[in-house]
C-alpha cells in the first residue's frame, strides 16, 4: 500500500514539475519584449522632460517680460493721470 502511494505521489510531483518549466528561449523572448517597451517608455519620458524644461524656461522669460512691461504701463498711467484733459 505504501509503495503504491509513494509511486503515485512521485508521478504526480514529476508531472507537475515538468509542466511548470519555461524554456530559456521563451523567458528570453518575454524579457526582450518587456525591455523594448521599457526602452520606448524611457525615450518618451526623456523627450517629455526636455519639453517640460524648455516650456519652463520660456515661461520664466515671459514672466520677466511681463514684469518689465508692467513697470512701463504703470509709469504711463501715472503720467496720464497728472496731465490735464484736452477739452
C-alpha positions as a Markdown table, in Angstrom:
| # | Residue | x | y | z |
|---|---|---|---|---|
| 1 | Unk | 0.0 | 0.0 | 0.0 |
| 2 | Unk | 2.8 | 2.4 | 0.9 |
| 3 | Unk | 4.6 | 1.6 | -2.2 |
| 4 | Unk | 1.6 | 2.4 | -4.4 |
| 5 | Unk | 1.0 | 5.8 | -2.6 |
| 6 | Unk | 4.7 | 6.7 | -2.9 |
| 7 | Unk | 4.7 | 5.8 | -6.6 |
| 8 | Unk | 1.5 | 7.8 | -7.3 |
| 9 | Unk | 3.0 | 10.8 | -5.3 |
| 10 | Unk | 6.2 | 10.7 | -7.3 |
| 11 | Unk | 4.3 | 10.5 | -10.6 |
| 12 | Unk | 2.1 | 13.5 | -9.7 |
| 13 | Unk | 5.1 | 15.6 | -8.5 |
| 14 | Unk | 7.1 | 14.7 | -11.5 |
| 15 | Unk | 4.2 | 15.7 | -13.8 |
| 16 | Unk | 3.6 | 18.9 | -12.1 |
| 17 | Unk | 7.3 | 19.9 | -12.0 |
| 18 | Unk | 7.7 | 19.3 | -15.7 |
| 19 | Unk | 4.6 | 21.2 | -16.7 |
| 20 | Unk | 5.7 | 24.4 | -14.8 |
| 21 | Unk | 9.0 | 24.8 | -16.5 |
| 22 | Unk | 9.6 | 27.6 | -19.0 |
| 23 | Unk | 12.3 | 27.3 | -21.6 |
| 24 | Unk | 15.2 | 29.7 | -21.6 |
| 25 | Unk | 14.3 | 30.9 | -25.1 |
| 26 | Unk | 10.7 | 31.7 | -24.0 |
| 27 | Unk | 11.9 | 33.6 | -21.0 |
| 28 | Unk | 14.5 | 35.5 | -23.1 |
| 29 | Unk | 11.8 | 36.4 | -25.6 |
| 30 | Unk | 9.5 | 37.8 | -22.9 |
| 31 | Unk | 12.3 | 39.7 | -21.2 |
| 32 | Unk | 13.4 | 41.2 | -24.6 |
| 33 | Unk | 9.8 | 42.3 | -25.3 |
| 34 | Unk | 9.5 | 43.9 | -21.9 |
| 35 | Unk | 12.9 | 45.6 | -22.2 |
| 36 | Unk | 11.9 | 47.0 | -25.6 |
| 37 | Unk | 8.8 | 48.5 | -24.1 |
| 38 | Unk | 10.8 | 49.9 | -21.2 |
| 39 | Unk | 13.3 | 51.5 | -23.6 |
| 40 | Unk | 10.5 | 53.1 | -25.6 |
| 41 | Unk | 8.9 | 54.5 | -22.5 |
| 42 | Unk | 12.2 | 55.8 | -21.2 |
| 43 | Unk | 12.8 | 57.6 | -24.5 |
| 44 | Unk | 9.3 | 59.2 | -24.3 |
| 45 | Unk | 9.9 | 60.2 | -20.7 |
| 46 | Unk | 13.2 | 61.9 | -21.6 |
| 47 | Unk | 11.6 | 63.7 | -24.5 |
| 48 | Unk | 8.7 | 64.9 | -22.3 |
| 49 | Unk | 11.2 | 66.0 | -19.6 |
| 50 | Unk | 13.2 | 68.0 | -22.2 |
| 51 | Unk | 10.0 | 69.6 | -23.5 |
| 52 | Unk | 8.8 | 70.5 | -20.0 |
| 53 | Unk | 12.2 | 72.1 | -19.2 |
| 54 | Unk | 12.0 | 74.2 | -22.3 |
| 55 | Unk | 8.5 | 75.3 | -21.5 |
| 56 | Unk | 9.5 | 76.2 | -18.0 |
| 57 | Unk | 12.4 | 78.3 | -19.3 |
| 58 | Unk | 10.1 | 80.0 | -21.8 |
| 59 | Unk | 7.5 | 80.7 | -19.1 |
| 60 | Unk | 10.2 | 82.3 | -16.9 |
| 61 | Unk | 11.3 | 84.5 | -19.8 |
| 62 | Unk | 7.7 | 85.6 | -20.5 |
| 63 | Unk | 7.2 | 86.3 | -16.8 |
| 64 | Unk | 10.3 | 88.6 | -16.8 |
| 65 | Unk | 9.0 | 90.4 | -19.9 |
| 66 | Unk | 5.6 | 90.9 | -18.3 |
| 67 | Unk | 7.3 | 92.4 | -15.1 |
| 68 | Unk | 9.2 | 94.8 | -17.3 |
| 69 | Unk | 6.1 | 95.8 | -19.3 |
| 70 | Unk | 4.1 | 96.3 | -16.0 |
| 71 | Unk | 6.5 | 98.9 | -14.9 |
| 72 | Unk | 6.3 | 100.8 | -18.1 |
| 73 | Unk | 2.5 | 100.6 | -18.1 |
| 74 | Unk | 2.4 | 101.9 | -14.5 |
| 75 | Unk | 4.6 | 104.8 | -15.5 |
| 76 | Unk | 2.4 | 105.7 | -18.4 |
| 77 | Unk | -0.7 | 105.6 | -16.3 |
| 78 | Unk | 0.8 | 107.9 | -13.7 |
| 79 | Unk | 1.8 | 110.4 | -16.4 |
| 80 | Unk | -1.6 | 110.3 | -17.9 |
| 81 | Unk | -3.2 | 110.9 | -14.5 |
| 82 | Unk | -1.2 | 114.0 | -13.9 |
| 83 | Unk | -2.0 | 115.7 | -17.3 |
| 84 | Unk | -4.9 | 117.9 | -17.7 |
| 85 | Unk | -7.6 | 116.8 | -20.1 |
| 86 | Unk | -7.6 | 118.4 | -23.6 |
| 87 | Unk | -11.1 | 119.9 | -23.8 |
